[in-house]
Amino acid sequence: LKQVGSLHSRLNQPKVAVKFYQKALKSAPNDLEAMGELATLYLNDTGKEKLAQPLVERGLKLDPTSVKFLQLDSRLSYRYGAFRDVIDDIEKTMALGDSASYYQRLLGTAYYQVDSLQKSIRTFERLLKLGEDTEPVHAGLATAYLLGMKPVPTDSVGKAFRISPAQGHFRLAVERGTSARIPDYLMGQ
């Protein structure tokens, strides 16, 4: 059943694949592979997080060090805005030897969501050094630098961001958000 589900998944027939993975789980309720694949299919289908969550929780209960289920849990946490949980899950997978760039980008984003801007910057810089010269990495890095800017009162009307050479964040964000490989992504220029 799992093999047929996998085949339909590769043929881009997720609804059919879901049925086969559900049948596989019905016959073997603790089958981690079927559980993980079914949870992945649910997470790939926007709005099905609530169907994936019990599968991920059960998978982690059966194998708390499973990289697959920690990754799935980080995706769920990200969707729910639980960024500290995202950080915990991805840091665990890294300790287990995982270095998938998708999850590294989630980690960098989660860091800046919880105001750990230096960790966010280091994460995105590491991805660039590893050759991950993509728009999401440059955008994440630029965002982390921009979030490092502090609002300062400029007049009685309200607050604005003062851009000065001393701060350097804006220019650095523009520089880091730009890539020769991504010519159509020129932030602020």
Contacts in CASP RR format, 6 or more apart in sequence:
PFRMAT RR
TARGET T0000
AUTHOR 0000-0000-0000
METHOD contacts of the structure
MODEL  1
LKQVGSLHSRLNQPKVAVKFYQKALKSAPNDLEAMGELATLYLNDTGKEK
LAQPLVERGLKLDPTSVKFLQLDSRLSYRYGAFRDVIDDIEKTMALGDSA
SYYQRLLGTAYYQVDSLQKSIRTFERLLKLGEDTEPVHAGLATAYLLGMK
PVPTDSVGKAFRISPAQGHFRLAVERGTSARIPDYLMGQ
1 20 0 8 1.000
1 21 0 8 1.000
1 23 0 8 1.000
1 24 0 8 1.000
1 27 0 8 1.000
1 34 0 8 1.000
2 20 0 8 1.000
2 21 0 8 1.000
2 24 0 8 1.000
2 31 0 8 1.000
2 33 0 8 1.000
2 34 0 8 1.000
2 37 0 8 1.000
4 20 0 8 1.000
5 16 0 8 1.000
5 17 0 8 1.000
5 20 0 8 1.000
5 21 0 8 1.000
5 24 0 8 1.000
5 37 0 8 1.000
6 17 0 8 1.000
6 37 0 8 1.000
7 17 0 8 1.000
8 14 0 8 1.000
8 16 0 8 1.000
8 17 0 8 1.000
8 20 0 8 1.000
9 17 0 8 1.000
9 37 0 8 1.000
9 41 0 8 1.000
14 41 0 8 1.000
14 44 0 8 1.000
14 45 0 8 1.000
17 37 0 8 1.000
17 41 0 8 1.000
18 38 0 8 1.000
18 41 0 8 1.000
18 42 0 8 1.000
21 34 0 8 1.000
21 37 0 8 1.000
21 38 0 8 1.000
21 41 0 8 1.000
22 38 0 8 1.000
24 31 0 8 1.000
24 34 0 8 1.000
25 31 0 8 1.000
25 34 0 8 1.000
25 35 0 8 1.000
25 38 0 8 1.000
28 34 0 8 1.000
30 62 0 8 1.000
32 59 0 8 1.000
32 62 0 8 1.000
32 63 0 8 1.000
32 66 0 8 1.000
32 68 0 8 1.000
32 69 0 8 1.000
35 55 0 8 1.000
35 58 0 8 1.000
35 59 0 8 1.000
36 55 0 8 1.000
36 56 0 8 1.000
36 59 0 8 1.000
36 68 0 8 1.000
36 69 0 8 1.000
36 72 0 8 1.000
38 52 0 8 1.000
38 55 0 8 1.000
39 52 0 8 1.000
39 55 0 8 1.000
39 56 0 8 1.000
39 69 0 8 1.000
39 72 0 8 1.000
40 52 0 8 1.000
40 72 0 8 1.000
42 48 0 8 1.000
42 49 0 8 1.000
42 51 0 8 1.000
42 52 0 8 1.000
42 55 0 8 1.000
43 49 0 8 1.000
43 52 0 8 1.000
43 72 0 8 1.000
43 75 0 8 1.000
43 76 0 8 1.000
43 79 0 8 1.000
49 76 0 8 1.000
49 79 0 8 1.000
49 80 0 8 1.000
52 72 0 8 1.000
52 76 0 8 1.000
53 76 0 8 1.000
56 69 0 8 1.000
56 72 0 8 1.000
56 73 0 8 1.000
56 76 0 8 1.000
59 66 0 8 1.000
59 69 0 8 1.000
60 66 0 8 1.000
60 69 0 8 1.000
60 70 0 8 1.000
60 73 0 8 1.000
63 69 0 8 1.000
65 92 0 8 1.000
65 96 0 8 1.000
67 93 0 8 1.000
67 96 0 8 1.000
67 97 0 8 1.000
67 98 0 8 1.000
70 89 0 8 1.000
70 90 0 8 1.000
70 92 0 8 1.000
70 93 0 8 1.000
70 96 0 8 1.000
71 89 0 8 1.000
71 90 0 8 1.000
71 93 0 8 1.000
71 98 0 8 1.000
71 100 0 8 1.000
71 103 0 8 1.000
73 85 0 8 1.000
73 89 0 8 1.000
74 85 0 8 1.000
74 86 0 8 1.000
74 89 0 8 1.000
74 90 0 8 1.000
74 93 0 8 1.000
74 103 0 8 1.000
74 106 0 8 1.000
75 106 0 8 1.000
77 83 0 8 1.000
77 85 0 8 1.000
77 86 0 8 1.000
77 89 0 8 1.000
78 86 0 8 1.000
78 106 0 8 1.000
78 109 0 8 1.000
78 110 0 8 1.000
81 113 0 8 1.000
83 109 0 8 1.000
83 110 0 8 1.000
83 113 0 8 1.000
83 114 0 8 1.000
84 110 0 8 1.000
84 114 0 8 1.000
86 106 0 8 1.000
86 107 0 8 1.000
86 110 0 8 1.000
87 107 0 8 1.000
87 110 0 8 1.000
87 111 0 8 1.000
87 114 0 8 1.000
87 116 0 8 1.000
90 103 0 8 1.000
90 104 0 8 1.000
90 106 0 8 1.000
90 107 0 8 1.000
90 110 0 8 1.000
91 107 0 8 1.000
93 100 0 8 1.000
93 103 0 8 1.000
94 107 0 8 1.000
101 127 0 8 1.000
101 130 0 8 1.000
101 132 0 8 1.000
104 123 0 8 1.000
104 126 0 8 1.000
104 127 0 8 1.000
104 132 0 8 1.000
105 124 0 8 1.000
105 127 0 8 1.000
105 132 0 8 1.000
105 136 0 8 1.000
105 137 0 8 1.000
105 140 0 8 1.000
107 123 0 8 1.000
108 119 0 8 1.000
108 120 0 8 1.000
108 123 0 8 1.000
108 124 0 8 1.000
108 140 0 8 1.000
108 144 0 8 1.000
109 120 0 8 1.000
109 140 0 8 1.000
111 117 0 8 1.000
111 119 0 8 1.000
111 120 0 8 1.000
111 123 0 8 1.000
111 144 0 8 1.000
112 120 0 8 1.000
112 140 0 8 1.000
112 143 0 8 1.000
112 144 0 8 1.000
112 147 0 8 1.000
115 147 0 8 1.000
117 144 0 8 1.000
117 147 0 8 1.000
117 148 0 8 1.000
120 140 0 8 1.000
120 144 0 8 1.000
121 141 0 8 1.000
121 144 0 8 1.000
121 145 0 8 1.000
124 137 0 8 1.000
124 140 0 8 1.000
124 141 0 8 1.000
124 144 0 8 1.000
124 176 0 8 1.000
125 141 0 8 1.000
127 137 0 8 1.000
128 137 0 8 1.000
128 138 0 8 1.000
128 141 0 8 1.000
133 179 0 8 1.000
133 181 0 8 1.000
133 182 0 8 1.000
134 182 0 8 1.000
135 179 0 8 1.000
135 182 0 8 1.000
135 185 0 8 1.000
138 176 0 8 1.000
138 177 0 8 1.000
138 178 0 8 1.000
138 179 0 8 1.000
138 182 0 8 1.000
138 185 0 8 1.000
138 187 0 8 1.000
139 177 0 8 1.000
139 185 0 8 1.000
139 187 0 8 1.000
140 177 0 8 1.000
141 173 0 8 1.000
141 176 0 8 1.000
141 177 0 8 1.000
142 173 0 8 1.000
142 174 0 8 1.000
142 176 0 8 1.000
142 177 0 8 1.000
142 187 0 8 1.000
143 173 0 8 1.000
145 169 0 8 1.000
145 170 0 8 1.000
145 172 0 8 1.000
145 173 0 8 1.000
145 176 0 8 1.000
146 169 0 8 1.000
146 170 0 8 1.000
146 173 0 8 1.000
148 169 0 8 1.000
149 161 0 8 1.000
149 163 0 8 1.000
149 167 0 8 1.000
149 169 0 8 1.000
149 170 0 8 1.000
150 161 0 8 1.000
150 167 0 8 1.000
151 159 0 8 1.000
151 160 0 8 1.000
151 161 0 8 1.000
152 159 0 8 1.000
152 160 0 8 1.000
152 161 0 8 1.000
152 162 0 8 1.000
153 159 0 8 1.000
154 160 0 8 1.000
154 162 0 8 1.000
161 170 0 8 1.000
163 170 0 8 1.000
163 171 0 8 1.000
165 171 0 8 1.000
173 187 0 8 1.000
174 187 0 8 1.000
174 188 0 8 1.000
174 189 0 8 1.000
177 185 0 8 1.000
177 187 0 8 1.000
178 185 0 8 1.000
178 186 0 8 1.000
178 187 0 8 1.000
178 189 0 8 1.000
179 185 0 8 1.000
END
